[in-house]
Amino acid sequence: MDTAFDNLTLAQRVYRHLRAEIRERRLEPGSELSEVALSKELGVSRGPIREAMGRLATEGLVTVRPRRGAVVRAITVEELVDAYLVREVLESMAVRLAVPRLEPEDLARLEALADEMEKSTAGGHVDRLFEANIEFHELFCELSGNRKLHRVHHTLMGEMGAFQDRTLSLRGDPNESVTEHRAILRAARRGDATHAAELAAAHVRVPFERLQDHIAEMAVQGDDG
C-alpha cells in the first residue's frame, strides 16, 4: 500500500485503498470482496478489513452480506438522478451558509482549487480534475459550519465518486465547469450569498438535466423497439 498512508491506522489505509480501487473502476460493480482474500493480498488481519468495509458500506460503495462477504455496489440511473437532486440542495445551502462566514484564507483555498481544476483541464489530468472538483464543493460544505450537512454531503459524494466516468461524461466540457466554479467564487468574494447559491445549484443542474435527457432518449428508443 502507498507509503503516504503510513501515519494512518490499518483500517484507514485499507479503506483508502479499497475506495480508490472502486472509484477508479479497478474493482467493478458486482465484484466480490472476501475478507480472507483481502487479508492475504494486503498483508493485514481481518479486523481492519472488516472496519474498512463497514465504512465503505456507510458511504454506499459496497453492500455487506452476512456470512458472505461484501460486494461492490452498482448504482441505478434512478439513484443517480436522486443523488443529483440531493446534491443540488446540499451544495446551494452550503454556499448560502458559508459565504457570510468566509475569511480571506478560505477564499484563497477555494481559489487554489479552482486554479488546480484549470491546470488539470489544460493538462488533461482527468483524475486530478475530478478530485479538485470534489474538494472545492466539500470545502464549501465544511465552511458552511453545519457539520451534519458536511457529513451527509461527504457520504453522497463518496457514493457518486464510484461512478466518476459517468458523472464526468454528463458534465461535458471541463472548461465550462471551471468557468462555473469561477463564477461561484466571484459572487462569494462580493458577499452575495444568494447569487452564489443560485450559481452552485445551476452548476449541479447541468449534469442532472443531461441525465434526464439521456433517460428520455432511452425511453423513446425502448418504445421504438
Secondary structure, 3 states (H helix, E strand, C coil): CCHHHCCCCHHHHHHHHHHHHHHCCCCCCCCEECHHHHHHHHCCCHHHHHHHHHHHHHCCCEEEECCCEEEECCCCHHHHHHHHHHHHHHHHHHHHHHHHHCCHHHHHHHHHHHHHHHHHHHHCCHHHHHHHHHHHHHHHHHHCCCHHHHHHHHHHHHHHHCCHHHHHHHHCCHHHHHHHHHHHHHHHHHCCHHHHHHHHHHHHHHHHHHHHHHHHHHHHHHHHC
